[in-house]
């Protein structure tokens, strides 16, 4: 196996996952326009960042055990589609579930190549 390919397969899902978490976290910024006061804004921000915190925990686990990242991110993609079906335009499903599925698939590929060694 090409060591350069393995290095790419190792880092690509982790970098994409971090970018995905940042992207999802940006949606929490709308709480600052609500003029709720400090404590209510802080609570609303924490509530909006729950998916990001959850994905950070998955990323920490997946950094060591890629198969966990594969299962969890593909599971998150399916959960998002089931939970929000009919609420958004189809592009929201492509961006959110598609990205989570790609990250999960890349973690599975990395796990497969690591196991093959």
N, C-alpha and C positions, 0 to 999 in steps of 0.2 A: 504494500500500500504506500502511496505517495505521502510523505510526512507533511508536505505543504497542503495537500487536500485535507488531511486530517485536522490540521490547524485551522483551516477555514471552516470546516464542519464543526469544530469545537467552539469557535468564537461567534459564528454567525447567529445561531439561535439566542445566545446570551445578549448580544448587541441589539438584535431585533426586539427582544423581549424588553430590554430597558427603554428603547425608543417607543415601544407600544405602551408601556406603563406611563411614560411622560405624556404621550398623546391622550390617553384616557384621563390622566390627571388634569389636563387642561380644561376638561368639561366642568371641573369643580370650581373654576374661577368665576362662574356666573353668580355665586352666592355673594360676592362683594358688591354687586349692583342692587341687592335687595334692601339695603339700609335697615338691617335687623338689629343693630347694636352689636357690641363686641362679643358677648358670650353666645348669643344666638347665631351670630355669623361663624364663630369658632365651632359650634356644634354642627351647623349646617355643612361647614367645610369638612369636618371629620366624617359626617355621614356620606358626603359625596365622594370621599376618598377611600371608602371601604373596599371597592373593587381593586383599587391600586394597591392598598395594603395587602389584600389577599394575593394578588399577583406577585408582589414582592416576596411574600412567604413561599409561594410556589417556585419562584426563581431561585431563592436561596437553597431550597431542597433540590431543584433540578441542576444546580451548579455541580453538585456531587453525584447525583443519581439522575441521569438523563431520562430514564424511562418514566420517572415520576413527572417530569416536565412534559413529556409526550402525552401521557394519559390525561393530566390535569388541563393542559391547554386545549387539547381537542375536546375534552369534556366541557370546558368553559365555552368553547365555540358552539357546541350543541346546546348547552344551557341558554346561551344568549338568544339563539334562534327560537327556541321553544318559549322562553320567557317573554320575548318582545315581538312575537309574530304578529304582524298586521299593524304595529304601532308606528313604524318608521318606513321610509323609502327603502327600496331594495339595496341601494348603495351603502346604507348603514350596515346591513348584514354582510356585504362584501368586505367593507373595511374592518369591521370589528371581528366577525367570525372568521373571515378569510385570513386575517393577520394572525389570529390566535391559532388557527389550524396550521398555518405555515410554520409558526414557531414550534408547535407540538410535533409536526412532522420532522422538522430539523433536529429536534431533541431526540426523536426516535432514530433518525439516521446516525446521529453522533453516538448514540448508545449501541447501535448495531455494529458500527465500525470499531468502537472500543471493545466490545465483546468479542469481535472477530480476531483481535490482536492476541 
